[in-house]
């Protein structure tokens, strides 16, 4: 850190390593972690929905009386997955672009 004669403060970072590291940490926290968590949790929700459908079909074959989740609960689950997939689709291009830029900078350096 350096204090200039006019009283302003600047950070001396020879080749921008601090800026690159903080940028990478920011991207990981803001985009990559939510992307991975959303993808994993979507997989679990989809798996759970499939198991429910299979269980419901076996119950229908076994008896005439069906107990289970209401259609509203299933609709809400499907809506949750849809919103999550929209997040994944909309943030993925930025992540690919950022990764490509980082690899290109390493190749130049």
N, C-alpha and C positions, 0 to 999 in steps of 0.2 A: 504494500500500500504506500502511496506517495502523496504528500500534500503539496499542491502547486502554490506558487507565489500569490496567486489571487485567492487562495483559501479553499479552493475546490480540492476534492480528494479523488485520486484515480488509482486503479489497481493495475500494477505492472504484471502483465502476463505475456511473457516472451513470444510464444507461438500460439496463444489462444487455447491452451490446454484446459484451463479452468472453465472457460466458456463452453468448450466442447463437452467436458464432463458434466457440468451442471445442465446443459441441454439434453444430454443423454439420460440423466437421472429424471429430468422433467418428463421427457417422452415416455420413459418406462412407467413412471407413476401415473401419468395422466392417460396414456393410451394402452400400453402393453398389458399392465396388470388388470385393468377392467376388461380388456379384450379376452384374455385368457380365462378369467373368472366367469365372464358371461358365457363363453363357449362351453366351459365345463358344466356350469349350472344348467345351461340349455340342454346339454346332453342328458343330464339327470332328469330334467323335467320331461323331455321327450320319451325317455325310457319309462318313466313312471306312467305317462299317459298311455303308452303302448301296453304296459302290463295291466292297466285298468281295463282297456278294451278287451284284452284276452280274457281277463277274469270275468268281465261282464258277459262275454259270449259263452263261456263255460257255465256260468250261472244260469243263463237263459236256457241252455240245453238241459241242465240238471233239474231245474224247477221252473214253475210258472211265475213265481214271485221274485221280483228283482229288487235288491236293495243296493244302493251305491250313491255316488256323487250326483248332485243335481246337474242339469245341463248348464246352469249358470257357472258352476265351478269349473267345468270343462272349458267353457267359452273364455273365462278369465285366464285359465292356464294357456290356452291357445293364443290369446291376445298378448300375454306376457312373453311368450316365445317369439311372437311376431315382432314386437318392439325390440326385443333383444337382438334378433337377427338383423333388424334394420340398423341398429347401432353397430353391429359387427361389419355389415356391408359398407356403411358410410365411413367408418374409421379405418378400414383396412387399406384403402389406397394411400392414405397419408403415411401409414406405417411402412408400406412397401417403398414409397418415395423416400422417406427418411432413411431407411436402411440402405437403399441404393446410393443415396448421397453420401452416407457415412463410408460405405465401401469404396466409392469413387475417390473420396478424400484420402483414404488410407493408401489407395493405389497411386495417387499423385505424390504423396509425401514420402 
